[in-house]
Amino acid sequence: MDGDTLKISPRTSIVISSIISCILIFIIVYVYTNGKPGVIIEVLGRAYIPLIVLAISIRALTPIVHGLSWFLANYICKVKISVRDVIEITLASLFAEYLIPIGGATEVAKATFLSLKTGVGLDLAATTIALHRLSTSLAMFTVTFVSILSLLAIGALHWTLSVVALISLGMVLLNAILFLIIRYKKFRTFLQRLSIKLRLISSTSYTELPSLSLREFLLMFSLSLIERFSVIIAALLVSKALGLELPFPLIVIIFDSIRVIVWLLPLITPGCIGIIDLLQVSILKTLNISESYMAVLVLAVTSITLISNLPIMSYAALRVYGASLDKIVNLIRSAKGKKL
C-alpha cells in the first residue's frame, strides 16, 4: 500500500468500509429476494422465538470460548496472565474489527493489549496469536473435512463445497508456516524493535521460546472445536426457528467454514459484514436452494451474531481501550509500511 492510503484516518476507514457493507447487504436483500424484500418480514414473522433466544445464548459463548483457547496459547508460551484478562482482551480485540476495519485488526489489537498488560514484547505476543490461529484453522478444517465426507457419502457433494474444503486446508498450512516464521530469531528481533518504537516495552531481551507440548495443544484444539460447534449449533437453531432447515453438514460449511476463512483473511468491512453474507448466499445459490429463503436465513444468522456478540464486546472495549487504540492504528501502519 502507498503512503497516501496509510494516512486515511480510522474514522474515514470506518465510513468507507461501512458503505461497502451496506452495498453488499443491499445486494443480498434486493437481488437474492428477486426485488421482494417483504419475504424477509414474512419468514421472520413465523420464527419460533424460544429457539432464537437459545441461539443467541449459545452464540454469546463463542467469543468467550475463543478467549479460553487463546489463554491456553498464552499458557503454552509461558505468558503470565489471568483467564479474565485474556477473555477481556479477546472481546475488546474482536470489537476492534468494527472500529478499525483493516485486515488483521483483531490480531494487532490482541498483540498490543497483551503486550501492554503483561510487558511481553510483540514477538512473544505474536507467537501466542499464531499458535491460536493454527488451532482455530485446524479445528475449522476438521469439521469441514468430516462434513465433506458426509455429503460425499450421500451423493450431495457440490464442487463449490470442495473448493471451500481445499481453502480450509490451505488456511491450516498458511497458519502453520506463519507460526514457524514468527519463531524465527530475526523476525522476533524485528518485532521487539517495533515494540520499543511503540513504547510497549522499554528494552529487548531475546529468550528461547518454549517447546510446543502436544498435550497442551490438543487441549487448546479441543476448545477450538467447541467454539466451532457453538457457531454451528446456533446457526442450526436459527434455521429450525425459521422453518428453513438445511442438512447439518451444509450448515457446518456455509455458516462456520466460510465465516472462519473470511475472518482469517485480510478483508476490510466492519466485522466482515456483507462479505461473509454474500459468499454464503452465493454458494447456496449454486446448490439450487431457494434464493429468497436462504437470503433470509443468512441475514438472520448474521443478526443473531451481532445481537449476541456486540454488547459483550463493546463492554470489554470500554474497559480496555484508551490511548491503546492509537497504538493499534500505529502498529498496523508500521507493520504494513515495514518501517522502523
C-alpha positions as CSV (number, residue, x, y, z in Angstrom):
1,M,0.0,0.0,0.0
2,D,1.2,3.5,-0.7
3,G,1.8,6.2,1.9
4,D,-1.5,8.1,1.0
5,T,-3.6,5.1,1.7
6,L,-1.9,4.5,5.1
7,K,-2.8,8.1,6.1
8,I,-6.5,7.6,5.8
9,S,-7.9,8.2,9.3
10,P,-9.6,5.4,11.3
11,R,-12.9,7.3,11.1
12,T,-12.7,7.6,7.3
13,S,-11.9,3.9,7.1
14,I,-15.0,3.0,9.1
15,V,-17.2,5.2,6.9
16,I,-15.9,3.7,3.7
17,S,-16.0,0.1,4.8
18,S,-19.5,0.6,6.4
19,I,-20.7,1.8,3.0
20,I,-19.2,-1.3,1.4
21,S,-21.1,-3.5,3.9
22,C,-24.4,-1.7,3.3
23,I,-24.0,-2.1,-0.5
24,L,-23.3,-5.9,-0.1
25,I,-26.3,-6.3,2.3
26,F,-28.4,-4.3,-0.2
27,I,-27.4,-6.8,-3.0
28,I,-28.5,-9.7,-0.7
29,V,-31.8,-8.2,0.2
30,Y,-32.9,-7.0,-3.2
31,V,-31.1,-9.2,-5.7
32,Y,-31.5,-12.5,-3.9
33,T,-35.1,-11.9,-2.9
34,N,-35.9,-11.1,-6.5
35,G,-36.8,-7.5,-5.6
36,K,-39.3,-8.7,-3.0
37,P,-37.7,-7.9,0.4
38,G,-41.1,-8.4,2.0
39,V,-40.3,-12.1,2.1
40,I,-37.8,-11.4,4.8
41,I,-40.5,-10.0,7.1
42,E,-42.9,-12.9,6.1
43,V,-40.4,-15.6,7.2
44,L,-39.2,-13.7,10.3
45,G,-42.8,-13.4,11.4
46,R,-43.1,-17.2,11.6
47,A,-39.9,-17.5,13.7
48,Y,-40.1,-19.7,16.8
49,I,-38.8,-17.2,19.4
50,P,-37.6,-19.8,22.1
51,L,-35.1,-21.3,19.6
52,I,-33.9,-17.8,18.6
53,V,-33.3,-16.9,22.3
54,L,-31.4,-20.2,22.7
55,A,-29.3,-19.5,19.6
56,I,-28.4,-16.0,20.9
57,S,-27.4,-17.5,24.3
58,I,-25.2,-20.2,22.7
59,R,-23.6,-17.7,20.2
60,A,-22.8,-15.4,23.1
61,L,-20.5,-18.1,24.4
62,T,-18.4,-18.3,21.2
63,P,-16.0,-15.3,21.8
64,I,-15.6,-16.4,25.4
65,V,-14.5,-19.9,24.3
66,H,-12.3,-18.3,21.7
67,G,-10.7,-16.4,24.6
68,L,-10.2,-19.5,26.7
69,S,-8.4,-21.3,23.8
70,W,-6.1,-18.2,23.4
71,F,-5.5,-18.3,27.2
72,L,-4.1,-21.8,26.6
73,A,-1.9,-20.5,23.8
74,N,-0.5,-17.9,26.3
75,Y,0.0,-20.6,28.9
76,I,1.9,-22.8,26.4
77,C,4.1,-19.8,25.6
78,K,4.7,-19.1,29.3
79,V,2.9,-15.7,29.2
80,K,1.6,-15.0,32.7
81,I,-1.9,-13.5,32.5
82,S,-5.2,-14.3,34.1
83,V,-8.2,-16.0,32.3
84,R,-10.3,-12.9,33.0
85,D,-7.8,-10.6,31.4
86,V,-7.4,-12.8,28.4
87,I,-11.1,-13.0,27.8
88,E,-11.5,-9.3,28.2
89,I,-8.7,-8.6,25.8
90,T,-10.2,-11.1,23.3
91,L,-13.6,-9.5,23.4
92,A,-12.1,-6.0,23.0
93,S,-9.9,-7.1,20.2
94,L,-12.7,-8.7,18.3
95,F,-14.6,-5.4,18.7
96,A,-11.6,-3.7,17.0
97,E,-12.8,-5.2,13.7
98,Y,-15.7,-2.8,13.8
99,L,-13.6,0.2,14.9
100,I,-10.6,-0.4,12.6
101,P,-11.9,-2.3,9.6
102,I,-8.5,-3.2,8.3
103,G,-7.3,-6.7,7.7
104,G,-5.7,-8.2,10.8
105,A,-7.1,-5.6,13.2
106,T,-8.1,-8.3,15.7
107,E,-4.6,-9.9,15.9
108,V,-2.9,-6.5,16.1
109,A,-5.2,-5.5,18.9
110,K,-4.6,-8.7,20.7
111,A,-0.8,-8.3,20.4
112,T,-1.0,-4.7,21.6
113,F,-3.2,-5.3,24.6
114,L,-1.3,-8.4,25.6
115,S,2.0,-6.5,25.5
116,L,0.6,-3.6,27.5
117,K,-1.0,-5.9,30.1
118,T,1.9,-8.2,30.6
119,G,5.0,-6.4,29.5
120,V,6.0,-9.1,26.9
121,G,7.3,-8.0,23.5
122,L,5.3,-8.3,20.3
123,D,7.5,-11.3,19.4
124,L,6.0,-13.4,22.2
125,A,2.5,-11.9,21.8
126,A,2.6,-12.7,18.1
127,T,3.7,-16.3,18.9
128,T,0.6,-16.9,21.1
129,I,-1.6,-15.4,18.3
130,A,-0.1,-17.5,15.6
131,L,-0.4,-20.7,17.7
132,H,-4.1,-19.8,18.4
133,R,-4.7,-19.2,14.7
134,L,-3.2,-22.6,13.9
135,S,-5.5,-24.2,16.4
136,T,-8.6,-22.3,15.1
137,S,-7.9,-23.1,11.4
138,L,-7.2,-26.8,12.2
139,A,-10.5,-27.1,14.1
140,M,-12.3,-25.5,11.2
141,F,-10.6,-27.8,8.7
142,T,-11.6,-30.9,10.8
143,V,-15.3,-30.1,10.9
144,T,-15.2,-29.1,7.3
145,F,-13.5,-32.3,6.2
146,V,-15.9,-34.5,8.2
147,S,-18.9,-32.6,6.6
148,I,-17.4,-33.1,3.1
149,L,-17.1,-36.8,3.7
150,S,-20.7,-36.9,5.0
151,L,-22.0,-35.1,1.9
152,L,-19.9,-37.3,-0.4
153,A,-21.4,-40.4,1.3
154,I,-24.9,-39.4,0.4
155,G,-24.0,-38.1,-3.1
156,A,-24.8,-34.5,-2.2
157,L,-21.3,-33.0,-2.6
158,H,-21.1,-30.0,-5.0
159,W,-17.8,-28.7,-6.4
160,T,-18.2,-25.4,-4.7
161,L,-18.1,-27.1,-1.3
162,S,-15.0,-29.0,-2.3
163,V,-13.3,-25.6,-3.0
164,V,-14.2,-24.5,0.5
165,A,-12.6,-27.6,1.9
166,L,-9.4,-27.0,-0.1
167,I,-9.2,-23.4,1.0
168,S,-9.7,-24.5,4.6
169,L,-6.7,-26.9,4.2
170,G,-4.7,-24.0,2.7
171,M,-5.5,-21.9,5.8
172,V,-4.1,-24.6,8.1
173,L,-0.9,-24.7,6.0
174,L,-0.6,-20.9,5.9
175,N,-1.0,-20.6,9.6
176,A,1.5,-23.4,10.2
177,I,4.0,-21.5,8.1
178,L,3.2,-18.3,9.9
179,F,3.8,-19.9,13.3
180,L,7.2,-21.2,12.1
181,I,8.2,-17.8,10.7
182,I,7.3,-16.0,13.9
183,R,9.6,-18.4,15.8
184,Y,12.5,-17.3,13.5
185,K,15.0,-15.3,15.5
186,K,15.5,-12.4,13.0
187,F,11.7,-11.9,12.7
188,R,11.3,-11.9,16.5
189,T,14.1,-9.3,16.8
190,F,12.2,-7.1,14.3
191,L,9.0,-7.4,16.4
192,Q,10.9,-6.5,19.6
193,R,12.3,-3.4,18.0
194,L,8.8,-2.5,16.9
195,S,7.6,-3.0,20.5
196,I,10.2,-0.4,21.7
197,K,9.3,2.1,19.0
198,L,5.6,1.9,20.1
199,R,6.7,2.1,23.7
200,L,5.1,-1.2,24.5
201,I,8.3,-2.4,26.2
202,S,11.4,-0.5,27.2
203,S,14.2,-2.9,26.2
204,T,14.8,-6.0,24.2
205,S,15.6,-9.4,25.7
206,Y,15.8,-12.4,23.4
207,T,14.7,-15.6,25.0
208,E,14.2,-19.0,23.5
209,L,10.5,-19.9,23.0
210,P,9.3,-22.9,25.0
211,S,8.8,-26.2,23.1
212,L,5.3,-27.0,22.0
213,S,3.5,-29.6,24.2
214,L,1.3,-31.9,22.1
215,R,-0.9,-32.5,25.2
216,E,-1.5,-28.8,25.8
217,F,-2.0,-28.1,22.1
218,L,-4.7,-30.9,21.9
219,L,-6.5,-29.3,24.8
220,M,-6.4,-25.9,23.0
221,F,-7.6,-27.6,19.8
222,S,-10.5,-29.2,21.8
223,L,-11.6,-25.7,22.9
224,S,-11.3,-24.5,19.3
225,L,-13.7,-27.4,18.3
226,I,-16.2,-26.4,21.0
227,E,-16.0,-22.9,19.6
228,R,-16.8,-24.2,16.1
229,F,-19.7,-26.2,17.4
230,S,-21.2,-23.2,19.3
231,V,-21.3,-21.3,15.9
232,I,-22.7,-24.3,14.1
233,I,-25.4,-25.2,16.7
234,A,-26.5,-21.5,16.8
235,A,-27.0,-21.5,13.0
236,L,-28.8,-24.8,13.2
237,L,-31.2,-23.4,15.8
238,V,-31.9,-20.3,13.7
239,S,-32.7,-22.4,10.6
240,K,-35.1,-24.5,12.6
241,A,-36.7,-21.5,14.2
242,L,-37.4,-20.1,10.7
243,G,-38.5,-23.4,9.3
244,L,-35.7,-23.2,6.7
245,E,-33.8,-26.4,7.6
246,L,-30.6,-27.4,5.8
247,P,-28.6,-30.7,6.1
248,F,-26.3,-30.4,9.1
249,P,-23.0,-30.9,7.0
250,L,-24.1,-28.0,4.8
251,I,-24.7,-25.7,7.8
252,V,-21.2,-26.5,9.0
253,I,-19.6,-25.5,5.7
254,I,-21.9,-22.4,5.0
255,F,-22.1,-20.9,8.5
256,D,-18.8,-21.9,10.0
257,S,-16.2,-22.8,7.5
258,I,-16.8,-19.8,5.2
259,R,-17.0,-17.5,8.3
260,V,-13.7,-18.6,9.7
261,I,-11.9,-18.5,6.2
262,V,-13.1,-14.9,5.7
263,W,-12.3,-13.9,9.3
264,L,-8.7,-15.2,8.9
265,L,-8.2,-13.2,5.6
266,P,-7.3,-9.5,5.4
267,L,-10.7,-8.2,4.3
268,I,-11.9,-4.7,5.1
269,T,-15.5,-4.3,6.2
270,P,-16.6,-3.9,9.8
271,G,-16.7,-7.5,11.3
272,C,-16.6,-8.8,7.6
273,I,-20.3,-7.9,7.5
274,G,-21.6,-8.2,4.0
275,I,-18.7,-10.1,2.6
276,I,-19.5,-13.3,4.5
277,D,-23.2,-13.0,3.9
278,L,-22.7,-12.5,0.1
279,L,-20.4,-15.5,-0.1
280,Q,-22.8,-17.7,1.9
281,V,-25.9,-16.8,-0.3
282,S,-23.9,-17.1,-3.5
283,I,-22.7,-20.6,-2.6
284,L,-26.2,-21.6,-1.6
285,K,-27.4,-20.4,-5.0
286,T,-25.1,-22.9,-6.7
287,L,-26.8,-25.6,-4.7
288,N,-30.2,-24.8,-6.3
289,I,-31.7,-23.7,-2.9
290,S,-34.4,-21.0,-2.9
291,E,-32.5,-17.7,-3.0
292,S,-35.2,-15.8,-1.1
293,Y,-35.4,-18.1,1.9
294,M,-31.6,-18.6,2.0
295,A,-31.1,-14.8,2.0
296,V,-33.4,-14.6,5.0
297,L,-31.5,-17.4,6.8
298,V,-28.1,-15.8,6.1
299,L,-29.2,-12.4,7.3
300,A,-30.9,-13.9,10.4
301,V,-27.8,-15.7,11.4
302,T,-25.7,-12.5,11.0
303,S,-28.2,-10.6,13.1
304,I,-28.1,-13.2,15.8
305,T,-24.3,-13.0,15.8
306,L,-24.4,-9.2,16.2
307,I,-27.1,-9.2,18.9
308,S,-25.2,-11.8,20.9
309,N,-21.7,-10.6,20.5
310,L,-21.6,-6.8,20.2
311,P,-22.9,-6.0,23.7
312,I,-20.2,-8.0,25.5
313,M,-17.5,-6.9,23.0
314,S,-18.4,-3.2,23.4
315,Y,-18.4,-3.5,27.2
316,A,-15.0,-5.1,27.1
317,A,-13.8,-2.5,24.7
318,L,-14.8,0.3,27.1
319,R,-12.8,-1.3,29.8
320,V,-9.7,-2.0,27.7
321,Y,-9.4,0.9,25.2
322,G,-8.0,4.3,25.7
323,A,-4.7,5.5,24.3
324,S,-4.3,1.9,23.2
325,L,-6.5,2.5,20.2
326,D,-3.9,4.9,18.7
327,K,-1.2,2.3,19.4
328,I,-3.1,-0.3,17.4
329,V,-3.6,2.0,14.4
330,N,0.1,3.0,14.5
331,L,1.1,-0.7,14.8
332,I,-1.0,-1.6,11.7
333,R,0.6,1.2,9.7
334,S,4.1,0.4,10.9
335,A,3.7,-3.3,10.0
336,K,2.3,-2.6,6.6
337,G,4.9,0.1,5.9
338,K,7.6,-2.2,7.2
339,K,9.4,0.7,8.7
340,L,11.3,1.0,12.0
